[in-house]
Amino acid sequence: MEIKKYYRATLIIDFVFVATIFIVCHFIMSAPSKWFWFGAIPIWLLIGIIFRKFNFSHYKKKATALFVLVVVNIISFLVIYLFSLILSVQLYFSWKYILLFLILTALEFTLFNFYINFVRKKNAYGIEEEELNPYHSGAKIRLEDYVDKVMPRVDEVFDVIGKSELKNHMEWCEVHKDKFGDDFKVFANINILTLINPALANCNYICDITPLNNVRYVNRYFVKINELLPYGGVFISCAETSLTRKQRFYGKYFCPLNRLMYAFDFLWHRMTPKLPTIRKFYFAVTKGRHRVFPTTEILGRLYSCGFEIVKETNMHGLFFFAVMKTNRPYDDKKPSYGPFVQLKRVGKGGEFFAVYKFRTMHAYSEYLQPYIYKKNKLAEGGKFANDFRISSWGRFLRKYWIDELPMIINLLKRQMKLVGVRPLSLHYYSLYTPEMQQLRIKVKPGLLPPFYSDMPQTLEEVQESERKYIEAYMKAPFRTDWKYFWRIVKNIVFKKKRSK
């Protein structure tokens, strides 16, 4: 909480710096600015927040902080220049603007030095890198050993639900509460405090047919269910997903009203809860009711809370699922959630580091890697086949490599280099042979992987491609990277090569 307080103070002080400098720019412009510089102020601040320019607690060297400040400020200046083109405002580059740019960068660097001298001494960079848990590799039981035992009862419940009317959830529970056995508890109460009931502690099956969209603290709810169930216990519930919500709106209203209604619902119930600045207002107004989740996020949250998927289907306009407790909830306090994410990857020496990227997958997608691999295996090129975790917006970002632009920060931090093997998640890293695992951690990962030089099709070919690169690099680092760089540029720019 102390670090957050200083972070907010830093943003306020930077706003004063930026506003002062840009107002000066407004008055020194020789051409009419049409209040352009006042619009540029939030752009500068927003880019700084997106690229986490002011996360001073993560900079352990002054040189790193200065590099990040300069690069992010250059990016901000370029975006503001594009903004001027859109508004048809002519910017005349002169020594005045360069001087003001340098002054603003110097002021922000002074702010960093102030943080080091007065804040870091109290916190001592208090946040340490948490090791990435090998998701479900340490599960207490194997899903395969129990699934055949529980599947008949799960199918029975799904069959009853499919043939029932679900207009009144409480009434359905009253009718079916004793139908599935003594160790099977059915309820439709979303108040998490009621789950402390000792009677629930002796059951092997818990079924809640209330949609999760009305649960305020979804993860706490899943954690409580995990505590109540034994290993091998099954939890059955449902939710209205973003897809089923869209289908309901499109079927309920006529065009174009249905599109307008859905667009408003999407912005309010799906995007607003994910925006740090206004999510508190959203939950204060809605109490968490009617929030919408993509299917991927629901499954990811379940996996993060120690469950694995037994069965999933759509009925009555809702997404129903049955999951089994195979592990304890993961102690991960920072699952990827916002538009700008830090993904933990295996680096040189086997140490974990955070790769900066723009979000291309739905929230909590990182927990589903084992599930995706088990279900779909790998496609050509060594990536996961039919990876439904990727959003439609994410596919666009990936197509043009926009999602990887923030990795420049990793380059400046010297965690990565320009050419090198891909930074891998621990799960994907575990798919490599032991020999390749040991070879990979001898070099830094890179922004441009040898994949785009050789375009391998299978995981075995990917490993062979990386092996050739690493062995050549260890003999002649500069010459190898120089040769691979131009091969990669040729394949990407002129031959339009892309990973699938």
Secondary structure, DSSP 4 states (H G I P E B T S, - for coil): -HHHHHHHHHHHHHHHHHHHHHHHHHHH-SS--TTHHHHHHHHHHHHHHHTTTT-GGG--SHHHHHHHHHHHHHHHHHHHHHHHHHTTPPP---HHHHHHHHHHHHHHHHHHHHHHHHTHHHHTT--PPPPPP-TTTT-SS-HHHHHHHHHHHHHHHHHHHHTS--S-HHHHHHHHTTTS-TTEEEE----GGGGG-GGGGG-SEEEE-S-GGG-S-HHHHHHHHHHHSPTT-EEEEEE-BHHHHHHHHHHHS-TTHHHHHHHHHHIIIIIGGG-TTTHHHHHHHHTTTT--B-HHHHHHHHHHTTEEEEEEEEETTEEEEEEEE-SPPP--S--S-SSEEEEEEE-GGG-EEEEEEE--B-TTGGGGHHHHHHHH-B-TTSSBTT-TTB-HHHHHHHHTTGGGGGGHHHHHTTSSEEE-BPPB-HHHHHTS-HHHHHHHTTS-BEEE-THHHH---SHHHHHHHHHHHHHHHHH-HHHHHHHHHHHHHIIIIIS-----
